[in-house]
Every structure is written in structure tokens, then in C-alpha cells.
Amino acid sequence: MRAHWRTRTGFIIAAAGSAVGLGNIWRFPYMAGENGGAAFILIYLALIFTLGFSVLMAEQAMGRASQHSPVRAFRSLKGGFWPVFGMIGVLTAFVILPFYSVVGGWTLGYIWKSIEGVAREKGAFGAFISDGGLTILFHAIFMAMTIWIVHSGVRNGIEKWTRVLLTLLLVLLILLAIRVLLLPGAEKGIEFFFSPDFSKVTEDTIHAALSQAFFSLSLGMGVMITYGSYMSREKPLAGDAAWVVGLDSMVAILAGLVILPAVFAFGLDPKAGPSLTFITLPEVFAQMPGGKIFGVLFFLMLTVAALTSSISLLEVVTAHLEDEYQLSRVPTSIGAGLLMFLLGIPCALSFGAMADVTLFGMTFFDLMDYLSGKILLPLGAMGITFFVGWVAWSRVVQELNGEQGGIPGWASLWRLMCAVIAPLLILWIMFEGIAG
Ligand code: TRP
């Protein structure tokens, strides 16, 4: 029999763990910093609570209705060529997890560097990520932890560990937020965060907010189909989905409230981009009383956030191979994890030994990032929403209320989202992404 979550909150915990990740803590604050602060955040929230929520429910409903991992979910709901979109999801995991684990390794490395007190030295980040031996070592440790949790199963691995890790993450985040908000000068960051300047909003802002919304909620590759397939049918779906969206955006906002006010308080540049976390923040911690311990806690939190996401990526592949070929979990998760570890090696070397090896003008790391974010995830998300809106609608709509029966009044609004609005917006993300 198929494994099910042990507790009623099992799906919420695991799905929120998947959603809350590097996307919330590393990417969201610098995106907000680069795209004008509050206006970006408002647009982001509007998108995540309408579109993100609808697509999340579409995946969750497919999983619960079919009780299968993505490929078989498509096959059992319709068949034909549709399972291809499930395959795209499995493939996408193989593209995302290798470089995600490399960045996870960087966060681990930064716990250690913060303990040593060398994280803030000039050029430290560049020197660290170009050190192949070291980054591969941390990538290996990070991947080993991911494999460990997934190999222990849905209940004793994913559900149990995510509950512990997500709680730890929230405690650390609140602690850090309190510390930062007490810094003199933090008001400027809060103001930047809460006073929207809509004159700065361009097509690019909306585009950035939209792709961030999808990435942050882990949509488009069947994570939520897989996690939904471990749900039983007793509860209506919308409540769980709302919790996941709520927790995910709360963590993003709190992370922004830790990072941006800290950056402002010390007069640093909020538009530093991806290096905001690894270069600007260590400088902030170095200047702040008690900064060493808070620096260590910050990177610990980042590692925890990354880990609960990486397990969802490995779980999609593991569940697929288990279901499709009747393989057992332990060797499957170890085998798939090892393969992704190997694929991660050229990603880890992309900032050092293999920096000059490029394909289509991109390093291996950038290529994996581009391929997943700009092509595979949008393609998967479009397949899923179109499928739910047009092809499997009559079956999937039954899932909304589950065993309670009946169809809620807002179902037609949800259908409009899945059938028309989401596919069109995703098409737009894709074309813009590839052209731009
Ligand atoms: N949502 C995670 C983050 O914010 C990343 C992630 C995990 C993801 N699994 C995914 C993104 C599946 C897209 C698809 O960091």
C-alpha cells in the first residue's frame, strides 16, 4: 500500500519545507532589493496568493486524486502523451538538485567560515567558491544529508525531519529578525521594505516576481504532485494549500526583514544581487555586536532551509523510480543521489577549474540554472495547469472537497486560473526568459 503522511499536518509541513528554501532567504531579499523594494513585494504577494495558490492546488489535486508520482499520475488520469510532462518533472529534478546542492554546500561552508571568523575577509567568497576540492567536499556532505533523509522514507525521513528542521528554521529566523530590528538605523531598511514606489514597476518587475513565485513555491516539476499523492482524501484541499503559501511568503518577508534592514543599518548596497547573502551579510555581522554568533546562526538557518527543499527534489526522482519500476527506496534514493552528486561536480567547478568551459556561452552551473528556471520548470507548469484546466478537470475538481463531497463555489474561478490565466502567463515567462 502507498505510504501516507503520519499526521494531518504532514502535507503542510513537507510541502512548506520544500517551498521554503534558498529561494526565500537568498534570492527573495536581493530580488526585492534590485526591483524597488515594496512594490515588488506587493506584486509578488498578489501573484503568489492567486496564481501560485491555484497552481499549487492543481498539483496537489493531481497527486491526491491519482495516488501516484507524476508520470503515473498523468497516465492514470488521462494517458496519451500527457505523461511526458511528468517525465519533464523528473528530468528537471536532475537539473536543479545538482546545482542546488552545490549552493547548499556553500551555506555549509559558510557556517564553518563564520565560526572561524574569516567569512567577511575581502575576496573570501570568490576564493571559497573557486576552490574545487573544498566546494565538492561540502557538496558531498550536503548531498549525503539529503540522501539520508529521503532513504528513511516518507514518514520517518521526510515528515519527521522536516518538522524538526522547519521549526528550527522559524526559531532562528525570528531570533535574527529581532536582533536586526534592534540595530540603530534599521528603520531605513524597513521603510525601503514597506513604502512602495510604483513608478519603478516595469514589465521586468512583474516578470521577475512571477518566476520567483513559481520557484519559491516549488511548482512545475511535480513536487506537489508527489507530496499530494501521500495524502488521504479526508480533508478539503484548499486549507492545506493556503497554509503552504502563507508559510512560504511569511519566511520570505521575514528573511527580507532580516537582511535589508541590516544592510541599510551599515550603509551597504541593497542592490548587491546574488552576493548579498555571502559577501554583504558577513560584513554586516562583522560590524554588529554579537555578530559572530548571529552569523553562524544565519548560515545554519540557510543550510536548514536548503535541506528541506533538496529532499523534495530527490523524493520526486525516488518516488518515480519506485512506482514505475517497483524498485525499493533505499538503493533507489542512494543511486539517484549519487548520480546527482556526480552531475554537481562540474557545477561546483564552474567558478574555478572549469570556469572557462562553456556551452552556449554559459558555465555548467549557469546552464543548469538556465535550463531549469527558464525552460523546464515553465514547460512543466504549463503542462500541469493546462492538463488540470482542460483535460482532467471533471476528475480533479472532485478532489477539492475530498470525502466531504460537493464542489465549492469558487471552483470555476480556479478553473479559469488553471485553464487560461496560468498557461498564458507561463508562456510569457518562457518567451521573455529565452529572449531576454
Ligand atoms: N522552492 C525552493 C526554494 O525556494 C526550491 C525548490 C525546491 C524548487 N524544489 C523545487 C523549485 C521544485 C522548483 C521546483 O528554494
Residues whose N, C-alpha, C, O or C-beta is under 5 A from the ligand:
A	BS01	LIG	S18 A19 V20 G21 L22 G23 N24 F214 F215 S216 L217 S218 L219 M221 V223 S309 S312 L313
